[in-house]
Amino acid sequence: MKINDKRKINCSIIIPVFHNEGSINFAFNEIYSKVINNSSYSFEIIFIDDGSKDNSLNVLLNLQQQFPELIKVIKLSRNFGQLSAILAGFSIAKGETLVNISADLQDPPELINEFLNYSYKDKHDIVVACRDGRDEGFYRKCTSRFFYWLMRKLTLKNMPLGGFDFFLISSRIKEIILSKNEANSFLQGQILWTGFKTKFISYERRKRQHGKSRWTFAGKIKMLIDGVMAYSYFPIRLTSVLGGLVSLLGFIYAFIVFIGRFTGNYPFKGYAPIIILILVLSGFQMLMLGVIGEYLWRTLDQVRNRTPYVIEKIYD
């Protein structure tokens, strides 16, 4: 076993932490015993405290004191979100490869050994662990599967149907992602978009042992919108097509009314048709404005070029 070789680190393990005080020690012990202690590769583990309000930071600092050559701890100034925490870890990682894994350890850490073999022996720049199934509730399974299915249809055709959070990338993929500095980015999309040699590994996601998921329905909706907006023009094209169809229907209705003017057979009478038309057209216009506004807001957000995170302190 090699730990944090000063000349070269083969793998940086990135672990974002948000209210995970109950699972941190368990996660580290699993990674240490099943990966680091049984490997010829050199490692560093980077924990990123994403503004946790529980005792997570103290648990991390205790671990760092026990393994100062292996563990780095990044403390962000507030909660910026999981993606920003991962990018913060990327920014200080020194490994030739980088592995992202969740602190709740629903993903089996022993797969990291397979990741490294595919990376070093088969020269894969990207290794993705695809969820064949997950030991979670029916609601979470259905919503996650639907979101990733929709992303696959509208954006990236090689997106796994079960999605992925557990992956390995090479350092050159990391540099590409960091250089883009993309606002409201979709990390999985950025990884697959690069087009480098990719290996997909199937696995069964385990049940959460500690704490509860912080991944809300609103968070999934935002991820879906970010993914679609970043890699597809479908929303704005759809509104254009719908606008053309509504205009066509309007011309057809106008023609029917025009003919009825001479035949005395009006197709609709009273205020109800007018009110319905006003409501439908106004709603459609607001929808179109909302889609355009999403693209404009994201353009503004990109032009501002704000950093996606603020590092308060690095414990190294």
C-alpha positions as CSV (number, residue, x, y, z in Angstrom):
1,M,0.0,0.0,0.0
2,K,1.1,3.5,-0.9
3,I,-0.3,6.5,0.8
4,N,-0.1,10.0,-0.7
5,D,3.2,9.6,-2.5
6,K,4.8,13.0,-2.8
7,R,5.9,12.4,-6.3
8,K,2.8,10.9,-7.8
9,I,-0.8,10.2,-6.7
10,N,-2.6,7.7,-8.8
11,C,-6.1,8.4,-7.5
12,S,-7.9,11.2,-5.7
13,I,-11.1,10.1,-4.0
14,I,-13.6,13.0,-3.9
15,I,-16.3,12.8,-1.2
16,P,-18.8,15.7,-0.8
17,V,-20.2,15.9,2.7
18,F,-23.5,17.5,3.8
19,H,-25.0,16.5,7.1
20,N,-23.3,13.1,7.1
21,E,-21.8,12.9,10.6
22,G,-23.3,9.4,11.1
23,S,-21.8,7.9,8.0
24,I,-18.3,9.5,7.6
25,N,-16.3,7.1,9.7
26,F,-18.1,4.1,8.3
27,A,-17.5,5.3,4.7
28,F,-13.8,6.0,5.4
29,N,-13.3,2.6,7.0
30,E,-15.0,0.8,4.1
31,I,-12.8,2.7,1.5
32,Y,-9.7,2.2,3.5
33,S,-10.1,-1.5,4.1
34,K,-11.6,-2.5,0.7
35,V,-9.6,-0.2,-1.5
36,I,-6.6,1.6,-0.1
37,N,-5.3,-1.1,2.1
38,N,-5.5,-3.7,-0.7
39,S,-4.0,-1.8,-3.6
40,S,-0.7,-1.0,-5.1
41,Y,-1.9,2.4,-6.2
42,S,-1.3,5.6,-4.3
43,F,-4.3,7.6,-3.0
44,E,-5.5,10.8,-1.4
45,I,-9.0,11.3,0.0
46,I,-10.5,14.7,-0.2
47,F,-13.6,15.4,1.9
48,I,-15.6,18.6,1.1
49,D,-17.8,19.9,3.9
50,D,-20.5,21.7,2.0
51,G,-21.7,24.0,4.8
52,S,-22.9,21.2,7.1
53,K,-24.7,22.4,10.2
54,D,-24.2,19.2,12.2
55,N,-21.0,17.7,13.6
56,S,-19.6,16.6,10.2
57,L,-16.7,19.0,10.1
58,N,-15.4,17.8,13.5
59,V,-15.7,14.2,12.5
60,L,-13.7,15.0,9.4
61,L,-11.0,16.9,11.3
62,N,-10.6,14.0,13.7
63,L,-10.1,11.6,10.8
64,Q,-7.6,14.1,9.2
65,Q,-5.5,14.2,12.3
66,Q,-5.4,10.4,12.3
67,F,-4.4,10.2,8.7
68,P,-2.7,13.5,7.8
69,E,-0.8,12.1,4.8
70,L,-3.9,10.6,3.3
71,I,-6.8,12.9,4.0
72,K,-7.5,16.5,3.0
73,V,-10.6,18.4,4.2
74,I,-12.1,21.4,2.4
75,K,-14.5,23.6,4.2
76,L,-16.8,25.7,2.0
77,S,-18.1,29.0,3.4
78,R,-21.7,27.8,3.0
79,N,-23.9,25.2,1.3
80,F,-23.3,25.6,-2.4
81,G,-24.7,22.2,-3.5
82,Q,-23.2,18.8,-4.3
83,L,-22.0,19.7,-7.7
84,S,-20.1,22.8,-6.4
85,A,-18.6,20.6,-3.6
86,I,-17.3,18.1,-6.2
87,L,-15.8,20.9,-8.3
88,A,-14.0,22.2,-5.3
89,G,-12.5,18.8,-4.7
90,F,-11.5,18.6,-8.3
91,S,-9.7,22.0,-8.0
92,I,-7.2,20.7,-5.4
93,A,-7.0,17.1,-6.4
94,K,-3.5,16.0,-7.5
95,G,-4.3,12.4,-8.7
96,E,-3.9,11.1,-12.2
97,T,-7.4,9.9,-11.9
98,L,-10.3,11.1,-9.8
99,V,-13.2,9.1,-8.3
100,N,-16.3,10.6,-7.0
101,I,-18.3,8.7,-4.3
102,S,-21.0,9.7,-1.9
103,A,-20.5,9.9,1.8
104,D,-23.6,7.9,2.5
105,L,-21.8,4.9,0.9
106,Q,-24.8,3.6,-1.0
107,D,-22.3,2.9,-3.7
108,P,-19.9,0.0,-3.1
109,P,-16.4,1.3,-2.7
110,E,-14.8,-1.9,-3.8
111,L,-15.7,-1.0,-7.4
112,I,-13.0,1.6,-7.2
113,N,-10.5,-1.2,-7.7
114,E,-12.3,-2.1,-11.0
115,F,-12.3,1.6,-12.0
116,L,-8.5,1.8,-11.6
117,N,-7.9,-1.4,-13.6
118,Y,-10.0,-0.2,-16.5
119,S,-8.3,3.2,-16.3
120,Y,-4.7,2.0,-16.1
121,K,-4.8,-1.3,-17.9
122,D,-7.4,-0.6,-20.6
123,K,-6.8,3.1,-20.9
124,H,-10.3,4.3,-20.2
125,D,-10.5,8.0,-19.4
126,I,-14.0,7.6,-18.0
127,V,-15.4,4.7,-15.9
128,V,-19.1,5.0,-14.9
129,A,-21.0,2.9,-12.4
130,C,-24.5,2.5,-13.8
131,R,-27.3,1.6,-11.4
132,D,-29.2,-1.5,-12.5
133,G,-31.4,-1.1,-9.5
134,R,-31.6,0.7,-6.1
135,D,-32.8,-0.3,-2.7
136,E,-35.0,2.7,-2.4
137,G,-38.7,3.6,-2.3
138,F,-41.0,3.3,-5.3
139,Y,-41.3,7.1,-5.6
140,R,-37.6,7.7,-5.7
141,K,-37.0,4.9,-8.2
142,C,-39.7,6.1,-10.6
143,T,-38.8,9.8,-10.5
144,S,-35.1,9.2,-11.0
145,R,-35.6,6.8,-13.8
146,F,-38.0,9.2,-15.5
147,F,-35.6,12.1,-15.3
148,Y,-32.7,10.2,-16.7
149,W,-34.8,8.7,-19.4
150,L,-35.9,12.2,-20.4
151,M,-32.3,13.4,-20.4
152,R,-31.3,10.5,-22.6
153,K,-34.1,11.3,-25.1
154,L,-33.4,15.0,-25.2
155,T,-29.7,15.4,-24.6
156,L,-27.1,12.7,-24.4
157,K,-27.9,9.3,-26.0
158,N,-25.3,7.5,-23.9
159,M,-26.7,8.6,-20.6
160,P,-27.4,5.5,-18.5
161,L,-31.1,5.0,-17.7
162,G,-30.4,4.8,-14.0
163,G,-28.1,7.8,-14.0
164,F,-24.8,7.9,-12.2
165,D,-23.0,9.7,-9.4
166,F,-20.2,7.1,-8.8
167,F,-17.5,7.5,-11.5
168,L,-13.8,7.8,-12.3
169,I,-12.4,10.4,-14.7
170,S,-8.8,11.0,-15.8
171,S,-7.0,14.2,-14.9
172,R,-7.4,15.5,-18.5
173,I,-11.2,15.2,-18.2
174,K,-10.9,17.1,-14.9
175,E,-9.0,19.9,-16.6
176,I,-11.6,20.2,-19.4
177,I,-14.4,20.5,-16.9
178,L,-12.7,23.1,-14.7
179,S,-11.6,25.1,-17.7
180,K,-15.2,25.5,-19.0
181,N,-16.3,27.0,-15.7
182,E,-19.9,26.4,-16.8
183,A,-22.6,28.1,-14.8
184,N,-25.6,25.8,-13.8
185,S,-23.6,22.9,-15.2
186,F,-24.7,19.3,-15.5
187,L,-21.6,17.3,-14.4
188,Q,-22.7,13.9,-15.8
189,G,-23.4,15.6,-19.1
190,Q,-20.0,17.3,-19.1
191,I,-18.3,14.0,-18.5
192,L,-20.1,12.1,-21.3
193,W,-19.9,15.1,-23.7
194,T,-16.1,14.9,-23.9
195,G,-16.4,11.8,-25.9
196,F,-13.3,10.0,-24.5
197,K,-13.1,6.3,-24.1
198,T,-15.8,5.2,-21.6
199,K,-16.5,2.0,-19.7
200,F,-19.9,1.4,-18.1
201,I,-20.1,-1.0,-15.1
202,S,-23.5,-2.2,-13.7
203,Y,-24.2,-2.5,-10.0
204,E,-27.0,-2.5,-7.5
205,R,-27.2,0.5,-5.3
206,R,-27.5,-0.2,-1.6
207,K,-29.9,1.0,1.0
208,R,-28.8,4.1,3.0
209,Q,-27.5,3.0,6.4
210,H,-27.2,6.4,8.1
211,G,-29.2,9.7,7.9
212,K,-31.6,10.6,5.1
213,S,-31.3,11.8,1.6
214,R,-31.1,15.6,1.0
215,W,-31.8,15.1,-2.7
216,T,-35.2,16.8,-3.0
217,F,-37.8,16.7,-5.8
218,A,-37.0,20.4,-6.5
219,G,-33.3,19.5,-6.8
220,K,-34.1,16.8,-9.4
221,I,-36.2,19.3,-11.4
222,K,-33.3,21.7,-11.5
223,M,-30.9,19.0,-12.6
224,L,-33.3,18.0,-15.3
225,I,-33.7,21.6,-16.5
226,D,-29.9,22.2,-16.3
227,G,-29.2,19.1,-18.3
228,V,-31.8,19.8,-21.0
229,M,-30.9,23.5,-21.3
230,A,-27.2,22.9,-21.5
231,Y,-27.2,20.2,-24.1
232,S,-30.4,20.6,-26.1
233,Y,-32.3,23.3,-28.1
234,F,-35.5,21.2,-27.8
235,P,-37.4,23.6,-25.4
236,I,-37.1,26.6,-27.6
237,R,-37.7,24.6,-30.8
238,L,-40.8,23.1,-29.3
239,T,-42.2,26.5,-28.5
240,S,-41.4,27.6,-32.0
241,V,-43.3,24.6,-33.5
242,L,-46.2,25.1,-31.1
243,G,-46.3,28.8,-32.0
244,G,-46.6,27.9,-35.7
245,L,-49.4,25.4,-34.9
246,V,-51.3,28.0,-32.8
247,S,-51.0,30.5,-35.6
248,L,-52.2,28.0,-38.2
249,L,-55.2,27.1,-36.0
250,G,-55.9,30.9,-35.7
251,F,-55.9,31.3,-39.4
252,I,-58.2,28.3,-39.9
253,Y,-60.6,29.7,-37.3
254,A,-60.5,33.1,-38.9
255,F,-61.4,31.5,-42.2
256,I,-64.3,29.6,-40.7
257,V,-65.6,32.8,-39.1
258,F,-65.2,34.6,-42.4
259,I,-67.2,32.0,-44.3
260,G,-69.8,32.0,-41.5
261,R,-70.2,35.8,-42.0
262,F,-71.7,35.2,-45.4
263,T,-73.6,32.0,-44.6
264,G,-75.1,33.2,-41.3
265,N,-73.8,30.0,-39.6
266,Y,-71.4,31.2,-36.9
267,P,-69.4,28.3,-35.4
268,F,-69.3,29.8,-31.9
269,K,-71.3,32.5,-30.0
270,G,-71.1,34.4,-26.8
271,Y,-68.2,35.4,-24.5
272,A,-67.0,31.9,-23.6
273,P,-65.0,31.2,-26.8
274,I,-63.4,34.6,-26.6
275,I,-62.4,34.1,-22.9
276,I,-61.0,30.6,-23.6
277,L,-59.0,31.9,-26.5
278,I,-57.5,34.7,-24.5
279,L,-56.6,32.4,-21.6
280,V,-55.0,29.7,-23.9
281,L,-53.0,32.2,-26.0
282,S,-51.9,34.2,-22.9
283,G,-50.8,31.0,-21.2
284,F,-48.9,29.9,-24.3
285,Q,-47.2,33.3,-24.6
286,M,-46.1,33.2,-20.9
287,L,-44.7,29.7,-21.5
288,M,-42.7,30.9,-24.5
289,L,-41.4,33.9,-22.5
290,G,-40.5,31.5,-19.7
291,V,-38.4,29.3,-22.0
292,I,-36.7,32.3,-23.5
293,G,-36.1,33.7,-20.0
294,E,-34.4,30.5,-18.9
295,Y,-31.9,30.7,-21.8
296,L,-31.3,34.5,-21.2
297,W,-30.9,34.0,-17.4
298,R,-28.4,31.2,-18.0
299,T,-26.5,33.4,-20.5
300,L,-26.4,36.2,-17.9
301,D,-25.2,33.8,-15.2
302,Q,-22.4,32.6,-17.4
303,V,-21.3,36.1,-18.3
304,R,-21.1,37.0,-14.6
305,N,-18.5,34.2,-14.3
306,R,-19.1,33.7,-10.6
307,T,-17.1,31.0,-9.0
308,P,-19.5,28.0,-8.1
309,Y,-18.0,27.8,-4.6
310,V,-16.0,29.7,-2.0
311,I,-13.4,27.7,0.0
312,E,-13.2,29.0,3.5
313,K,-10.3,26.7,4.6
314,I,-8.3,23.7,3.5
315,Y,-7.1,21.3,6.2
316,D,-4.1,19.6,4.7
